[in-house]
Amino acid sequence: MLNAKLCLDQQSLLRVALGIQTLTLCFSEAAQRTIKQAEAEDCDIMDIEHFEKVLPQLVCKYTHEFYEISSPIIVKE
């Protein structure tokens, strides 16, 4: 259910869409890097430990992008 008082201008909606796209790319890249890490360790199954090893790289890469897309949300009274 949406809040009727919530109002986003076109620029804010665009930023939300870009944020969703960035998160989608981040999750996709995280999965790909985790698979590569598991393969590099000659494992047939990827584990949380493989993800933990690639996480710092992803944080460095995407932190800047997350801060760029943040914007204020306008609430009507």
C-alpha distance (Angstrom), angle and dihedral (degrees) to the residues before:
residue distance angle dihedral
M1 . . .
L2 3.79 . .
N3 3.77 123.5 .
A4 3.82 108.3 -114.9
K5 3.82 90.7 -147.4
L6 3.79 93.6 58.8
C7 3.80 112.8 102.8
L8 3.79 125.1 178.6
D9 3.76 122.9 -173.3
Q10 3.79 120.4 -138.2
Q11 3.80 93.5 -96.7
S12 3.81 91.4 52.7
L13 3.80 91.3 49.0
L14 3.80 89.2 51.6
R15 3.80 90.3 51.0
V16 3.80 90.7 50.0
A17 3.81 90.0 50.8
L18 3.81 90.8 49.0
G19 3.79 89.8 48.5
I20 3.78 91.4 53.0
Q21 3.79 90.5 48.2
T22 3.81 91.0 49.4
L23 3.81 91.6 50.4
T24 3.79 90.6 48.9
L25 3.80 90.6 52.1
C26 3.79 91.3 45.6
F27 3.82 93.3 52.3
S28 3.78 91.4 45.6
E29 3.79 91.9 50.1
A30 3.81 90.9 45.6
A31 3.79 90.3 55.4
Q32 3.81 92.3 47.1
R33 3.80 93.4 48.3
T34 3.80 91.4 46.3
I35 3.80 90.7 52.8
K36 3.81 90.7 49.0
Q37 3.81 90.7 49.1
A38 3.80 91.3 51.5
E39 3.81 90.7 48.1
A40 3.81 90.9 49.1
E41 3.80 88.5 55.6
D42 3.82 89.9 47.9
C43 3.82 93.2 -116.2
D44 3.79 123.6 149.0
I45 3.80 93.5 -154.7
M46 3.78 125.7 47.9
D47 3.78 114.9 -131.9
I48 3.79 136.6 -167.6
E49 3.81 87.7 -98.9
H50 3.80 89.8 63.6
F51 3.80 89.8 51.8
E52 3.80 91.2 47.9
K53 3.80 89.8 56.0
V54 3.83 94.0 55.5
L55 3.82 96.5 38.0
P56 3.85 96.7 88.0
Q57 3.82 90.1 55.3
L58 3.80 91.1 51.6
V59 3.80 93.3 47.0
C60 3.80 91.0 53.3
K61 3.78 92.2 47.2
Y62 3.80 99.8 46.4
T63 3.82 104.6 30.7
H64 3.79 92.5 84.0
E65 3.81 92.3 49.3
F66 3.81 92.9 50.8
Y67 3.80 91.9 54.1
E68 3.81 91.9 48.9
I69 3.81 94.6 56.1
S70 3.80 98.0 48.9
S71 3.79 114.4 110.9
P72 3.78 137.3 167.3
I73 3.81 119.5 -94.1
I74 3.80 116.5 -136.0
V75 3.81 116.7 -137.5
K76 3.82 119.0 -161.7
E77 3.78 116.4 -138.3
